[in-house]
């Protein structure tokens, strides 16, 4: 019931005829650039989260040490 090789080839031929090879190459390049940007943004978000967590830990440590000094 799945799609076979012959069906995939027919779909590929129809897509090439509709869009043309130059347009498909541009679409592929744009899609690759978008994926690369997305991965970069995800990594930056994870790094920001890690740095924010480490900043919070140091602030919490300063607050608790100040409380102990007052006691």
N, CA, C and O atoms as a Tripos MOL2 file, in Angstrom:
@<TRIPOS>MOLECULE
protein
  284   283    71     0     0
PROTEIN
NO_CHARGES

@<TRIPOS>ATOM
      1 N           0.8160   -1.1950    0.0000 N.3       1 UNK1
      2 CA          0.0000    0.0000    0.0000 C.3       1 UNK1
      3 C           0.8620    1.2620    0.0000 C.2       1 UNK1
      4 O           0.3480    2.3550   -0.2400 O.2       1 UNK1
      5 N           2.1440    1.1340    0.2610 N.am      2 UNK2
      6 CA          3.0120    2.3010    0.2900 C.3       2 UNK2
      7 C           3.3430    2.8010   -1.1070 C.2       2 UNK2
      8 O           2.9820    2.1870   -2.1100 O.2       2 UNK2
      9 N           4.0260    3.9070   -1.1440 N.am      3 UNK3
     10 CA          4.4380    4.4870   -2.4190 C.3       3 UNK3
     11 C           5.6990    3.7770   -2.8810 C.2       3 UNK3
     12 O           6.6750    3.6740   -2.1380 O.2       3 UNK3
     13 N           5.6700    3.2890   -4.1180 N.am      4 UNK4
     14 CA          6.8020    2.5790   -4.6820 C.3       4 UNK4
     15 C           7.7320    3.5130   -5.4290 C.2       4 UNK4
     16 O           7.5100    4.7220   -5.4960 O.2       4 UNK4
     17 N           8.7780    2.9280   -5.9860 N.am      5 UNK5
     18 CA          9.7810    3.6950   -6.6980 C.3       5 UNK5
     19 C           9.1890    4.3230   -7.9550 C.2       5 UNK5
     20 O           9.4820    5.4780   -8.2670 O.2       5 UNK5
     21 N           8.3740    3.5870   -8.6660 N.am      6 UNK6
     22 CA          7.8010    4.1260   -9.9060 C.3       6 UNK6
     23 C           6.8870    5.3240   -9.6190 C.2       6 UNK6
     24 O           6.8810    6.2870  -10.3860 O.2       6 UNK6
     25 N           6.1230    5.2780   -8.5370 N.am      7 UNK7
     26 CA          5.2690    6.4100   -8.1740 C.3       7 UNK7
     27 C           6.0970    7.6330   -7.7950 C.2       7 UNK7
     28 O           5.7430    8.7590   -8.1460 O.2       7 UNK7
     29 N           7.1940    7.4170   -7.0820 N.am      8 UNK8
     30 CA          8.0760    8.5270   -6.7170 C.3       8 UNK8
     31 C           8.7040    9.1750   -7.9500 C.2       8 UNK8
     32 O           8.8300   10.3980   -8.0130 O.2       8 UNK8
     33 N           9.0910    8.3700   -8.9150 N.am      9 UNK9
     34 CA          9.6570    8.9160  -10.1490 C.3       9 UNK9
     35 C           8.6360    9.7380  -10.9170 C.2       9 UNK9
     36 O           8.9700   10.7940  -11.4550 O.2       9 UNK9
     37 N           7.4000    9.2700  -10.9740 N.am     10 UNK10
     38 CA          6.3470   10.0260  -11.6510 C.3      10 UNK10
     39 C           6.1190   11.3640  -10.9570 C.2      10 UNK10
     40 O           5.9720   12.3880  -11.6240 O.2      10 UNK10
     41 N           6.0880   11.3680   -9.6390 N.am     11 UNK11
     42 CA          5.9130   12.6120   -8.8750 C.3      11 UNK11
     43 C           7.0860   13.5450   -9.1140 C.2      11 UNK11
     44 O           6.8860   14.7480   -9.2820 O.2      11 UNK11
     45 N           8.3000   13.0260   -9.1340 N.am     12 UNK12
     46 CA          9.4930   13.8340   -9.3800 C.3      12 UNK12
     47 C           9.4430   14.4840  -10.7610 C.2      12 UNK12
     48 O           9.7620   15.6650  -10.9020 O.2      12 UNK12
     49 N           9.0450   13.7220  -11.7790 N.am     13 UNK13
     50 CA          8.9460   14.2660  -13.1370 C.3      13 UNK13
     51 C           7.9050   15.3770  -13.1910 C.2      13 UNK13
     52 O           8.1410   16.4080  -13.8210 O.2      13 UNK13
     53 N           6.7730   15.1900  -12.5500 N.am     14 UNK14
     54 CA          5.7190   16.2160  -12.5400 C.3      14 UNK14
     55 C           6.2220   17.4840  -11.8490 C.2      14 UNK14
     56 O           5.9750   18.5850  -12.3410 O.2      14 UNK14
     57 N           6.9210   17.3520  -10.7210 N.am     15 UNK15
     58 CA          7.4430   18.5140   -9.9870 C.3      15 UNK15
     59 C           8.4730   19.2540  -10.8340 C.2      15 UNK15
     60 O           8.4670   20.4850  -10.8680 O.2      15 UNK15
     61 N           9.3490   18.5370  -11.5110 N.am     16 UNK16
     62 CA         10.3670   19.1740  -12.3550 C.3      16 UNK16
     63 C           9.7040   19.9090  -13.5150 C.2      16 UNK16
     64 O          10.1250   21.0110  -13.8690 O.2      16 UNK16
     65 N           8.6900   19.3220  -14.1010 N.am     17 UNK17
     66 CA          7.9940   19.9710  -15.2200 C.3      17 UNK17
     67 C           7.2710   21.2290  -14.7300 C.2      17 UNK17
     68 O           7.2850   22.2510  -15.4160 O.2      17 UNK17
     69 N           6.6500   21.1680  -13.5710 N.am     18 UNK18
     70 CA          5.9010   22.3250  -13.0650 C.3      18 UNK18
     71 C           6.8130   23.4740  -12.6550 C.2      18 UNK18
     72 O           6.5410   24.6270  -12.9900 O.2      18 UNK18
     73 N           7.8770   23.1790  -11.9420 N.am     19 UNK19
     74 CA          8.7100   24.2300  -11.3720 C.3      19 UNK19
     75 C           9.9790   24.5080  -12.1750 C.2      19 UNK19
     76 O          10.4430   25.6480  -12.1930 O.2      19 UNK19
     77 N          10.5380   23.5390  -12.8180 N.am     20 UNK20
     78 CA         11.7920   23.7090  -13.5360 C.3      20 UNK20
     79 C          12.9750   23.4720  -12.6060 C.2      20 UNK20
     80 O          12.8700   23.6070  -11.3870 O.2      20 UNK20
     81 N          14.0980   23.1170  -13.2130 N.am     21 UNK21
     82 CA         15.2620   22.7550  -12.4040 C.3      21 UNK21
     83 C          15.8660   23.9620  -11.7000 C.2      21 UNK21
     84 O          16.3350   23.8350  -10.5690 O.2      21 UNK21
     85 N          15.8680   25.1260  -12.3380 N.am     22 UNK22
     86 CA         16.4570   26.3080  -11.7130 C.3      22 UNK22
     87 C          15.6620   26.7210  -10.4790 C.2      22 UNK22
     88 O          16.2440   27.0490   -9.4450 O.2      22 UNK22
     89 N          14.3700   26.7060  -10.5800 N.am     23 UNK23
     90 CA         13.5280   27.0910   -9.4440 C.3      23 UNK23
     91 C          13.6510   26.0770   -8.3080 C.2      23 UNK23
     92 O          13.6690   26.4600   -7.1390 O.2      23 UNK23
     93 N          13.7350   24.8040   -8.6380 N.am     24 UNK24
     94 CA         13.9060   23.7760   -7.6080 C.3      24 UNK24
     95 C          15.2390   23.9400   -6.8900 C.2      24 UNK24
     96 O          15.3260   23.7330   -5.6800 O.2      24 UNK24
     97 N          16.2850   24.3140   -7.6390 N.am     25 UNK25
     98 CA         17.6000   24.5330   -7.0160 C.3      25 UNK25
     99 C          17.5260   25.7100   -6.0420 C.2      25 UNK25
    100 O          18.0980   25.6540   -4.9530 O.2      25 UNK25
    101 N          16.8260   26.7650   -6.4290 N.am     26 UNK26
    102 CA         16.6740   27.9190   -5.5390 C.3      26 UNK26
    103 C          15.8670   27.5620   -4.2970 C.2      26 UNK26
    104 O          16.1950   27.9830   -3.1880 O.2      26 UNK26
    105 N          14.8230   26.7930   -4.4920 N.am     27 UNK27
    106 CA         13.9950   26.3690   -3.3490 C.3      27 UNK27
    107 C          14.8240   25.5140   -2.3930 C.2      27 UNK27
    108 O          14.7270   25.6750   -1.1760 O.2      27 UNK27
    109 N          15.6300   24.6150   -2.9310 N.am     28 UNK28
    110 CA         16.4810   23.7680   -2.0960 C.3      28 UNK28
    111 C          17.5020   24.5790   -1.3130 C.2      28 UNK28
    112 O          17.7440   24.3150   -0.1350 O.2      28 UNK28
    113 N          18.1010   25.5710   -1.9750 N.am     29 UNK29
    114 CA         19.0720   26.4300   -1.2810 C.3      29 UNK29
    115 C          18.4210   27.2440   -0.1810 C.2      29 UNK29
    116 O          18.9770   27.3870    0.9080 O.2      29 UNK29
    117 N          17.2350   27.7810   -0.4680 N.am     30 UNK30
    118 CA         16.5180   28.5530    0.5490 C.3      30 UNK30
    119 C          16.1160   27.6830    1.7330 C.2      30 UNK30
    120 O          16.2070   28.1060    2.8850 O.2      30 UNK30
    121 N          15.6750   26.4750    1.4410 N.am     31 UNK31
    122 CA         15.2840   25.5630    2.5100 C.3      31 UNK31
    123 C          16.4880   25.1750    3.3650 C.2      31 UNK31
    124 O          16.3810   25.1030    4.5890 O.2      31 UNK31
    125 N          17.6240   24.9250    2.7330 N.am     32 UNK32
    126 CA         18.8480   24.6030    3.4730 C.3      32 UNK32
    127 C          19.2920   25.7600    4.3620 C.2      32 UNK32
    128 O          19.7100   25.5480    5.5000 O.2      32 UNK32
    129 N          19.2020   26.9820    3.8410 N.am     33 UNK33
    130 CA         19.5650   28.1550    4.6410 C.3      33 UNK33
    131 C          18.6400   28.3440    5.8290 C.2      33 UNK33
    132 O          19.0810   28.7250    6.9140 O.2      33 UNK33
    133 N          17.3600   28.0780    5.6250 N.am     34 UNK34
    134 CA         16.3990   28.2070    6.7170 C.3      34 UNK34
    135 C          16.6710   27.1780    7.8120 C.2      34 UNK34
    136 O          16.5840   27.4940    8.9990 O.2      34 UNK34
    137 N          16.9960   25.9670    7.4210 N.am     35 UNK35
    138 CA         17.3040   24.9250    8.4050 C.3      35 UNK35
    139 C          18.5650   25.2780    9.1860 C.2      35 UNK35
    140 O          18.6260   25.0820   10.4000 O.2      35 UNK35
    141 N          19.5710   25.8010    8.4850 N.am     36 UNK36
    142 CA         20.8130   26.1930    9.1490 C.3      36 UNK36
    143 C          20.5640   27.3170   10.1520 C.2      36 UNK36
    144 O          21.0980   27.2910   11.2610 O.2      36 UNK36
    145 N          19.7550   28.3020    9.7660 N.am     37 UNK37
    146 CA         19.4190   29.4090   10.6750 C.3      37 UNK37
    147 C          18.6520   28.9060   11.8880 C.2      37 UNK37
    148 O          18.8820   29.3590   13.0090 O.2      37 UNK37
    149 N          17.7450   27.9730   11.6590 N.am     38 UNK38
    150 CA         16.9680   27.4120   12.7680 C.3      38 UNK38
    151 C          17.8720   26.6950   13.7590 C.2      38 UNK38
    152 O          17.7330   26.8720   14.9690 O.2      38 UNK38
    153 N          18.7900   25.8910   13.2560 N.am     39 UNK39
    154 CA         19.7110   25.1690   14.1470 C.3      39 UNK39
    155 C          20.5790   26.1370   14.9450 C.2      39 UNK39
    156 O          20.8210   25.9270   16.1330 O.2      39 UNK39
    157 N          21.0430   27.1960   14.2900 N.am     40 UNK40
    158 CA         21.8560   28.1990   14.9780 C.3      40 UNK40
    159 C          21.0570   28.8840   16.0800 C.2      40 UNK40
    160 O          21.5700   29.1140   17.1750 O.2      40 UNK40
    161 N          19.7910   29.2110   15.7870 N.am     41 UNK41
    162 CA         18.9460   29.8650   16.7800 C.3      41 UNK41
    163 C          18.6830   28.9510   17.9710 C.2      41 UNK41
    164 O          18.6640   29.4080   19.1140 O.2      41 UNK41
    165 N          18.4830   27.6740   17.7130 N.am     42 UNK42
    166 CA         18.2470   26.7190   18.8020 C.3      42 UNK42
    167 C          19.4830   26.6120   19.6910 C.2      42 UNK42
    168 O          19.3670   26.5960   20.9160 O.2      42 UNK42
    169 N          20.6700   26.5370   19.0760 N.am     43 UNK43
    170 CA         21.8990   26.4580   19.8660 C.3      43 UNK43
    171 C          22.1050   27.7270   20.6850 C.2      43 UNK43
    172 O          22.5110   27.6570   21.8450 O.2      43 UNK43
    173 N          21.8290   28.8900   20.0880 N.am     44 UNK44
    174 CA         21.9700   30.1520   20.8160 C.3      44 UNK44
    175 C          20.9910   30.2070   21.9900 C.2      44 UNK44
    176 O          21.3350   30.6970   23.0660 O.2      44 UNK44
    177 N          19.7810   29.7090   21.7830 N.am     45 UNK45
    178 CA         18.7920   29.6920   22.8590 C.3      45 UNK45
    179 C          19.2250   28.7980   24.0040 C.2      45 UNK45
    180 O          19.0390   29.1410   25.1720 O.2      45 UNK45
    181 N          19.8070   27.6460   23.6710 N.am     46 UNK46
    182 CA         20.2860   26.7420   24.7230 C.3      46 UNK46
    183 C          21.4400   27.3770   25.4920 C.2      46 UNK46
    184 O          21.5190   27.2610   26.7150 O.2      46 UNK46
    185 N          22.3330   28.0460   24.7690 N.am     47 UNK47
    186 CA         23.4670   28.6990   25.4310 C.3      47 UNK47
    187 C          22.9830   29.8420   26.3160 C.2      47 UNK47
    188 O          23.5080   30.0340   27.4130 O.2      47 UNK47
    189 N          21.9920   30.6020   25.8570 N.am     48 UNK48
    190 CA         21.4430   31.6840   26.6720 C.3      48 UNK48
    191 C          20.7830   31.1360   27.9380 C.2      48 UNK48
    192 O          20.9020   31.7210   29.0140 O.2      48 UNK48
    193 N          20.0910   30.0150   27.7970 N.am     49 UNK49
    194 CA         19.4210   29.4060   28.9470 C.3      49 UNK49
    195 C          20.4570   28.9230   29.9680 C.2      49 UNK49
    196 O          20.2800   29.0990   31.1730 O.2      49 UNK49
    197 N          21.5410   28.3110   29.4730 N.am     50 UNK50
    198 CA         22.5880   27.8360   30.3820 C.3      50 UNK50
    199 C          23.2430   28.9930   31.1060 C.2      50 UNK50
    200 O          23.4990   28.9090   32.3070 O.2      50 UNK50
    201 N          23.5180   30.0780   30.3880 N.am     51 UNK51
    202 CA         24.1660   31.2260   31.0320 C.3      51 UNK51
    203 C          23.2080   31.8980   32.0110 C.2      51 UNK51
    204 O          23.6440   32.3920   33.0500 O.2      51 UNK51
    205 N          21.9190   31.9250   31.7020 N.am     52 UNK52
    206 CA         20.9430   32.5060   32.6170 C.3      52 UNK52
    207 C          20.8270   31.6600   33.8840 C.2      52 UNK52
    208 O          20.6890   32.1990   34.9820 O.2      52 UNK52
    209 N          20.8830   30.3350   33.7320 N.am     53 UNK53
    210 CA         20.8320   29.4620   34.9010 C.3      53 UNK53
    211 C          22.0530   29.6590   35.7880 C.2      53 UNK53
    212 O          21.9260   29.6750   37.0120 O.2      53 UNK53
    213 N          23.2250   29.8080   35.1980 N.am     54 UNK54
    214 CA         24.4260   30.0050   36.0060 C.3      54 UNK54
    215 C          24.4050   31.3800   36.6770 C.2      54 UNK54
    216 O          24.9060   31.5170   37.7920 O.2      54 UNK54
    217 N          23.8360   32.4020   36.0260 N.am     55 UNK55
    218 CA         23.7100   33.7220   36.6380 C.3      55 UNK55
    219 C          22.7510   33.6720   37.8220 C.2      55 UNK55
    220 O          22.9950   34.3070   38.8480 O.2      55 UNK55
    221 N          21.6700   32.9250   37.6870 N.am     56 UNK56
    222 CA         20.6930   32.7990   38.7660 C.3      56 UNK56
    223 C          21.3110   32.1070   39.9670 C.2      56 UNK56
    224 O          21.0530   32.4990   41.1050 O.2      56 UNK56
    225 N          22.1220   31.0840   39.7330 N.am     57 UNK57
    226 CA         22.7720   30.3780   40.8410 C.3      57 UNK57
    227 C          23.6840   31.3080   41.6190 C.2      57 UNK57
    228 O          23.7050   31.2570   42.8490 O.2      57 UNK57
    229 N          24.4320   32.1510   40.9400 N.am     58 UNK58
    230 CA         25.3460   33.0380   41.6450 C.3      58 UNK58
    231 C          24.5700   34.0980   42.4110 C.2      58 UNK58
    232 O          24.9840   34.4860   43.5040 O.2      58 UNK58
    233 N          23.4650   34.5730   41.8720 N.am     59 UNK59
    234 CA         22.6550   35.5680   42.5770 C.3      59 UNK59
    235 C          22.0390   34.9420   43.8140 C.2      59 UNK59
    236 O          22.0220   35.5640   44.8760 O.2      59 UNK59
    237 N          21.5330   33.7260   43.6970 N.am     60 UNK60
    238 CA         20.9530   33.0440   44.8560 C.3      60 UNK60
    239 C          22.0070   32.8350   45.9360 C.2      60 UNK60
    240 O          21.7110   32.9790   47.1220 O.2      60 UNK60
    241 N          23.2210   32.5000   45.5460 N.am     61 UNK61
    242 CA         24.2830   32.3040   46.5220 C.3      61 UNK61
    243 C          24.6260   33.5890   47.2440 C.2      61 UNK61
    244 O          24.9080   33.5660   48.4420 O.2      61 UNK61
    245 N          24.6090   34.7100   46.5410 N.am     62 UNK62
    246 CA         24.9100   36.0020   47.1650 C.3      62 UNK62
    247 C          23.8210   36.3780   48.1550 C.2      62 UNK62
    248 O          24.1160   36.8930   49.2340 O.2      62 UNK62
    249 N          22.5760   36.1310   47.8070 N.am     63 UNK63
    250 CA         21.4680   36.4860   48.6910 C.3      63 UNK63
    251 C          21.5140   35.6590   49.9680 C.2      63 UNK63
    252 O          21.3320   36.1890   51.0640 O.2      63 UNK63
    253 N          21.7610   34.3410   49.8240 N.am     64 UNK64
    254 CA         21.7920   33.5040   51.0190 C.3      64 UNK64
    255 C          22.9900   33.8340   51.8890 C.2      64 UNK64
    256 O          22.8970   33.7280   53.1120 O.2      64 UNK64
    257 N          24.1220   34.2330   51.3010 N.am     65 UNK65
    258 CA         25.2680   34.5900   52.1240 C.3      65 UNK65
    259 C          25.0220   35.9020   52.8520 C.2      65 UNK65
    260 O          25.4950   36.0750   53.9750 O.2      65 UNK65
    261 N          24.2930   36.8320   52.2400 N.am     66 UNK66
    262 CA         23.9720   38.0840   52.9260 C.3      66 UNK66
    263 C          23.0100   37.8460   54.0770 C.2      66 UNK66
    264 O          23.0980   38.5120   55.1090 O.2      66 UNK66
    265 N          22.0890   36.8970   53.9080 N.am     67 UNK67
    266 CA         21.1650   36.5810   54.9910 C.3      67 UNK67
    267 C          21.9190   35.9980   56.1790 C.2      67 UNK67
    268 O          21.6060   36.3000   57.3310 O.2      67 UNK67
    269 N          22.9270   35.1510   55.8880 N.am     68 UNK68
    270 CA         23.7000   34.5560   56.9600 C.3      68 UNK68
    271 C          24.5550   35.5830   57.6890 C.2      68 UNK68
    272 O          24.8240   35.4230   58.8790 O.2      68 UNK68
    273 N          24.9880   36.6340   56.9970 N.am     69 UNK69
    274 CA         25.8000   37.6670   57.6420 C.3      69 UNK69
    275 C          24.9710   38.4800   58.6310 C.2      69 UNK69
    276 O          25.4850   38.9160   59.6610 O.2      69 UNK69
    277 N          23.7030   38.6830   58.3260 N.am     70 UNK70
    278 CA         22.8300   39.4710   59.1840 C.3      70 UNK70
    279 C          22.4330   38.7060   60.4590 C.2      70 UNK70
    280 O          22.0220   39.3200   61.4440 O.2      70 UNK70
    281 N          22.5500   37.4130   60.4430 N.am     71 UNK71
    282 CA         22.1190   36.6010   61.5900 C.3      71 UNK71
    283 C          23.1390   36.5530   62.6380 C.2      71 UNK71
    284 O          22.9350   35.9120   63.6690 O.2      71 UNK71
@<TRIPOS>BOND
     1     1     2 1
     2     2     3 1
     3     3     4 2
     4     3     5 am
     5     5     6 1
     6     6     7 1
     7     7     8 2
     8     7     9 am
     9     9    10 1
    10    10    11 1
    11    11    12 2
    12    11    13 am
    13    13    14 1
    14    14    15 1
    15    15    16 2
    16    15    17 am
    17    17    18 1
    18    18    19 1
    19    19    20 2
    20    19    21 am
    21    21    22 1
    22    22    23 1
    23    23    24 2
    24    23    25 am
    25    25    26 1
    26    26    27 1
    27    27    28 2
    28    27    29 am
    29    29    30 1
    30    30    31 1
    31    31    32 2
    32    31    33 am
    33    33    34 1
    34    34    35 1
    35    35    36 2
    36    35    37 am
    37    37    38 1
    38    38    39 1
    39    39    40 2
    40    39    41 am
    41    41    42 1
    42    42    43 1
    43    43    44 2
    44    43    45 am
    45    45    46 1
    46    46    47 1
    47    47    48 2
    48    47    49 am
    49    49    50 1
    50    50    51 1
    51    51    52 2
    52    51    53 am
    53    53    54 1
    54    54    55 1
    55    55    56 2
    56    55    57 am
    57    57    58 1
    58    58    59 1
    59    59    60 2
    60    59    61 am
    61    61    62 1
    62    62    63 1
    63    63    64 2
    64    63    65 am
    65    65    66 1
    66    66    67 1
    67    67    68 2
    68    67    69 am
    69    69    70 1
    70    70    71 1
    71    71    72 2
    72    71    73 am
    73    73    74 1
    74    74    75 1
    75    75    76 2
    76    75    77 am
    77    77    78 1
    78    78    79 1
    79    79    80 2
    80    79    81 am
    81    81    82 1
    82    82    83 1
    83    83    84 2
    84    83    85 am
    85    85    86 1
    86    86    87 1
    87    87    88 2
    88    87    89 am
    89    89    90 1
    90    90    91 1
    91    91    92 2
    92    91    93 am
    93    93    94 1
    94    94    95 1
    95    95    96 2
    96    95    97 am
    97    97    98 1
    98    98    99 1
    99    99   100 2
   100    99   101 am
   101   101   102 1
   102   102   103 1
   103   103   104 2
   104   103   105 am
   105   105   106 1
   106   106   107 1
   107   107   108 2
   108   107   109 am
   109   109   110 1
   110   110   111 1
   111   111   112 2
   112   111   113 am
   113   113   114 1
   114   114   115 1
   115   115   116 2
   116   115   117 am
   117   117   118 1
   118   118   119 1
   119   119   120 2
   120   119   121 am
   121   121   122 1
   122   122   123 1
   123   123   124 2
   124   123   125 am
   125   125   126 1
   126   126   127 1
   127   127   128 2
   128   127   129 am
   129   129   130 1
   130   130   131 1
   131   131   132 2
   132   131   133 am
   133   133   134 1
   134   134   135 1
   135   135   136 2
   136   135   137 am
   137   137   138 1
   138   138   139 1
   139   139   140 2
   140   139   141 am
   141   141   142 1
   142   142   143 1
   143   143   144 2
   144   143   145 am
   145   145   146 1
   146   146   147 1
   147   147   148 2
   148   147   149 am
   149   149   150 1
   150   150   151 1
   151   151   152 2
   152   151   153 am
   153   153   154 1
   154   154   155 1
   155   155   156 2
   156   155   157 am
   157   157   158 1
   158   158   159 1
   159   159   160 2
   160   159   161 am
   161   161   162 1
   162   162   163 1
   163   163   164 2
   164   163   165 am
   165   165   166 1
   166   166   167 1
   167   167   168 2
   168   167   169 am
   169   169   170 1
   170   170   171 1
   171   171   172 2
   172   171   173 am
   173   173   174 1
   174   174   175 1
   175   175   176 2
   176   175   177 am
   177   177   178 1
   178   178   179 1
   179   179   180 2
   180   179   181 am
   181   181   182 1
   182   182   183 1
   183   183   184 2
   184   183   185 am
   185   185   186 1
   186   186   187 1
   187   187   188 2
   188   187   189 am
   189   189   190 1
   190   190   191 1
   191   191   192 2
   192   191   193 am
   193   193   194 1
   194   194   195 1
   195   195   196 2
   196   195   197 am
   197   197   198 1
   198   198   199 1
   199   199   200 2
   200   199   201 am
   201   201   202 1
   202   202   203 1
   203   203   204 2
   204   203   205 am
   205   205   206 1
   206   206   207 1
   207   207   208 2
   208   207   209 am
   209   209   210 1
   210   210   211 1
   211   211   212 2
   212   211   213 am
   213   213   214 1
   214   214   215 1
   215   215   216 2
   216   215   217 am
   217   217   218 1
   218   218   219 1
   219   219   220 2
   220   219   221 am
   221   221   222 1
   222   222   223 1
   223   223   224 2
   224   223   225 am
   225   225   226 1
   226   226   227 1
   227   227   228 2
   228   227   229 am
   229   229   230 1
   230   230   231 1
   231   231   232 2
   232   231   233 am
   233   233   234 1
   234   234   235 1
   235   235   236 2
   236   235   237 am
   237   237   238 1
   238   238   239 1
   239   239   240 2
   240   239   241 am
   241   241   242 1
   242   242   243 1
   243   243   244 2
   244   243   245 am
   245   245   246 1
   246   246   247 1
   247   247   248 2
   248   247   249 am
   249   249   250 1
   250   250   251 1
   251   251   252 2
   252   251   253 am
   253   253   254 1
   254   254   255 1
   255   255   256 2
   256   255   257 am
   257   257   258 1
   258   258   259 1
   259   259   260 2
   260   259   261 am
   261   261   262 1
   262   262   263 1
   263   263   264 2
   264   263   265 am
   265   265   266 1
   266   266   267 1
   267   267   268 2
   268   267   269 am
   269   269   270 1
   270   270   271 1
   271   271   272 2
   272   271   273 am
   273   273   274 1
   274   274   275 1
   275   275   276 2
   276   275   277 am
   277   277   278 1
   278   278   279 1
   279   279   280 2
   280   279   281 am
   281   281   282 1
   282   282   283 1
   283   283   284 2
@<TRIPOS>SUBSTRUCTURE
     1 UNK1         2 RESIDUE 1 A UNK
     2 UNK2         6 RESIDUE 1 A UNK
     3 UNK3        10 RESIDUE 1 A UNK
     4 UNK4        14 RESIDUE 1 A UNK
     5 UNK5        18 RESIDUE 1 A UNK
     6 UNK6        22 RESIDUE 1 A UNK
     7 UNK7        26 RESIDUE 1 A UNK
     8 UNK8        30 RESIDUE 1 A UNK
     9 UNK9        34 RESIDUE 1 A UNK
    10 UNK10       38 RESIDUE 1 A UNK
    11 UNK11       42 RESIDUE 1 A UNK
    12 UNK12       46 RESIDUE 1 A UNK
    13 UNK13       50 RESIDUE 1 A UNK
    14 UNK14       54 RESIDUE 1 A UNK
    15 UNK15       58 RESIDUE 1 A UNK
    16 UNK16       62 RESIDUE 1 A UNK
    17 UNK17       66 RESIDUE 1 A UNK
    18 UNK18       70 RESIDUE 1 A UNK
    19 UNK19       74 RESIDUE 1 A UNK
    20 UNK20       78 RESIDUE 1 A UNK
    21 UNK21       82 RESIDUE 1 A UNK
    22 UNK22       86 RESIDUE 1 A UNK
    23 UNK23       90 RESIDUE 1 A UNK
    24 UNK24       94 RESIDUE 1 A UNK
    25 UNK25       98 RESIDUE 1 A UNK
    26 UNK26      102 RESIDUE 1 A UNK
    27 UNK27      106 RESIDUE 1 A UNK
    28 UNK28      110 RESIDUE 1 A UNK
    29 UNK29      114 RESIDUE 1 A UNK
    30 UNK30      118 RESIDUE 1 A UNK
    31 UNK31      122 RESIDUE 1 A UNK
    32 UNK32      126 RESIDUE 1 A UNK
    33 UNK33      130 RESIDUE 1 A UNK
    34 UNK34      134 RESIDUE 1 A UNK
    35 UNK35      138 RESIDUE 1 A UNK
    36 UNK36      142 RESIDUE 1 A UNK
    37 UNK37      146 RESIDUE 1 A UNK
    38 UNK38      150 RESIDUE 1 A UNK
    39 UNK39      154 RESIDUE 1 A UNK
    40 UNK40      158 RESIDUE 1 A UNK
    41 UNK41      162 RESIDUE 1 A UNK
    42 UNK42      166 RESIDUE 1 A UNK
    43 UNK43      170 RESIDUE 1 A UNK
    44 UNK44      174 RESIDUE 1 A UNK
    45 UNK45      178 RESIDUE 1 A UNK
    46 UNK46      182 RESIDUE 1 A UNK
    47 UNK47      186 RESIDUE 1 A UNK
    48 UNK48      190 RESIDUE 1 A UNK
    49 UNK49      194 RESIDUE 1 A UNK
    50 UNK50      198 RESIDUE 1 A UNK
    51 UNK51      202 RESIDUE 1 A UNK
    52 UNK52      206 RESIDUE 1 A UNK
    53 UNK53      210 RESIDUE 1 A UNK
    54 UNK54      214 RESIDUE 1 A UNK
    55 UNK55      218 RESIDUE 1 A UNK
    56 UNK56      222 RESIDUE 1 A UNK
    57 UNK57      226 RESIDUE 1 A UNK
    58 UNK58      230 RESIDUE 1 A UNK
    59 UNK59      234 RESIDUE 1 A UNK
    60 UNK60      238 RESIDUE 1 A UNK
    61 UNK61      242 RESIDUE 1 A UNK
    62 UNK62      246 RESIDUE 1 A UNK
    63 UNK63      250 RESIDUE 1 A UNK
    64 UNK64      254 RESIDUE 1 A UNK
    65 UNK65      258 RESIDUE 1 A UNK
    66 UNK66      262 RESIDUE 1 A UNK
    67 UNK67      266 RESIDUE 1 A UNK
    68 UNK68      270 RESIDUE 1 A UNK
    69 UNK69      274 RESIDUE 1 A UNK
    70 UNK70      278 RESIDUE 1 A UNK
    71 UNK71      282 RESIDUE 1 A UNK
